[in-house]
Amino acid sequence: MPRWGFTLLLAGFALFSCVAVAEGRAKAPETAVLTFESKSGANRKVGGLYAVWSEPVSVEDLQVVRPSDRFGCTKLPRCRRCALLVQQGNCTFAQKAQRAQAAGAKLLIVVMRTSAVTMGLGAESSRELRIPALGISKGSEQKILMMGEKLTVSCTKRERSIIGDLLSEVFTGILAVSLVALGAWYGVEDLRAPSGAASSEGGKAEEIVAVEESSGLHFVLFGSLLLTVLYFFMKYLIWILLLCFAAGAVSATAVLLEPAFASCMPNLRSKKACVIPQSLANLLGTEREHSWTDVFSESIGIVLAVCFLIWRNNDSVGWLFQDIIAIAFLLTLQRSVRLPNLKVGCLLLICTFFFDIFWVFLSPLIFKKSVMIEVATGGGTGQSVPMVLKIPALQNDLPGQFKILGLGDIAIPGLLVSLLLRHDIVRRHRRCRGYFLAGVIGYAFGLLATFVSLYLMQHGQPALLFLVPGTLIPTCLIALRKGELRELWSASYGPDAPGDSAADAENPRSKNV
């Protein structure tokens, strides 16, 4: 069921998702434990994140004050040994802190708009800020309100769980490596299926997009323009991104599930369920006539999209819907987009390599902050860019703490690994002696280097800085050892290549696309 319009849109989303490689990888703010106590002696503990300018401090028995201006943006009345509890919004975190500091408060607590505290309070200029500040989730505030009016609060630094962090990173790495391998396996299904099986069963012809030599340069130019526009207009465009992500979920889910429904209920694929207007079909990039298997698969996609939009900020279940949609995107990309040869793969990966480095490390010299990290974290909108996999941090009772991996970290190297598996099948290489296994292992080591660099540098790291050499270097070395570098460099594994079907799998040589 892939169509050219949807495939190009999907490729654009997956490539743009490199924006998210930095999300969650800036220096992690310190976590705190706030203990609220009522006059009756009842107490409740909630988690929070210290602001980026705050040193972790311990304070005790501060009177909780809710100012008349619930956002804390106007001049506040003086108070002694108090902690101001204000809402996110109406002004910057720095302005709230300045007002609280001028009022003599000893602690500033900002309630975030969502049920998750996904990032610490930031400020463009924090040199004059001395007041400790931290953010808590919307759910935590609701627990506090149930305790009554007159409360005191104590704040202590929460010790990190090294084992929990390590287990979370290991699980994130295993998930990423598994998706790269699974996507490659799914992308070469045409070589595993009997020749003509699809047509004999009434299957629909799949439209494959071949990456061109100029695609890497086009990605750099388009991605840079898009990043710049999002940096300045994120508060308006974030909603378009969310809707596009949800709309793409319907198409991606349909691509994955329609063949499964058709194999279980082959008669339903030939039965027409509905016909949509031509104008709507052109807008959605879909066909007018829909079979019952189309309707069933698209209905599941619609349910996923609606659930994502409703619960995207719910840290209990929202991440699950986002991850299911993201995995569908990745698998469909591996199936619908193909690298024809190593030359095109090198050009694409090298362009994204320097693209990542520039926008993470060099953009602050121009824009005074990292554009990629700013866009990836939502630009202060309270929303986050959805093109990421979110894995809840293990052994962490603070809501909204996730390990984040951008889809581009999986999609871009995954296209190369798919090419390697296709070449192995066509050349009939043994799995342990071919390119595919080496590519997957190289990807795993590149991901490991990314995690190690993050902990050592304590700064946002572009994963492709390690993943690109981790996959390209072993590929080229093995090709040199086998004497196949020239052949792999100029191969033709595009959708029109003779080796594109299992029947022609023994003919690996074909013209360039």
HELIX and SHEET records of a PDB file:
HELIX    1   1 TRP A    4  PHE A   16  1                                  13    
HELIX    2   2 SER A   17  ALA A   22  5                                   6    
HELIX    3   3 PHE A   93  ALA A  102  1                                  10    
HELIX    4   4 LYS A  138  LEU A  145  1                                   8    
HELIX    5   5 ILE A  162  GLY A  187  1                                  26    
HELIX    6   6 GLU A  189  ARG A  192  1                                   4    
HELIX    7   7 ALA A  197  SER A  200  1                                   4    
HELIX    8   8 SER A  215  CYS A  264  1                                  50    
HELIX    9   9 PRO A  266  ARG A  269  1                                   4    
HELIX   10  10 GLN A  278  LEU A  284  1                                   7    
HELIX   11  11 TRP A  292  TRP A  311  1                                  20    
HELIX   12  12 GLY A  318  SER A  336  1                                  19    
HELIX   13  13 LEU A  342  ILE A  357  1                                  16    
HELIX   14  14 PHE A  358  LEU A  362  3                                   5    
HELIX   15  15 SER A  363  PHE A  367  1                                   5    
HELIX   16  16 VAL A  371  ALA A  376  1                                   6    
HELIX   17  17 LEU A  407  ARG A  427  1                                  21    
HELIX   18  18 ARG A  431  ARG A  433  5                                   3    
HELIX   19  19 PHE A  436  MET A  457  1                                  22    
HELIX   20  20 LEU A  464  LYS A  482  1                                  19    
HELIX   21  21 LEU A  485  TRP A  489  1                                   5    
HELIX   22  22 PRO A  498  ASP A  500  5                                   3    
HELIX   23  23 ALA A  502  ASP A  504  5                                   3    
SHEET    1   A 8 THR A  31  SER A  38  0                                        
SHEET    2   A 8 ASN A  43  TYR A  50 -1                                        
SHEET    3   A 8 ALA A 133  ILE A 136 -1                                        
SHEET    4   A 8 LEU A 107  VAL A 111  1                                        
SHEET    5   A 8 CYS A  82  GLN A  87  1                                        
SHEET    6   A 8 VAL A  59  VAL A  65  1                                        
SHEET    7   A 8 LEU A 151  LYS A 157 -1                                        
SHEET    8   A 8 THR A  31  SER A  38 -1                                        
SHEET    1   B 2 VAL A 209  ALA A 210  0                                        
SHEET    2   B 2 VAL A 337  ARG A 338  1                                        
SHEET    1   C 2 LYS A 272  VAL A 275  0                                        
SHEET    2   C 2 GLU A 289  SER A 291 -1                                        
SHEET    1   D 2 VAL A 388  PRO A 392  0                                        
SHEET    2   D 2 PHE A 402  GLY A 406 -1                                        
END                                                                             
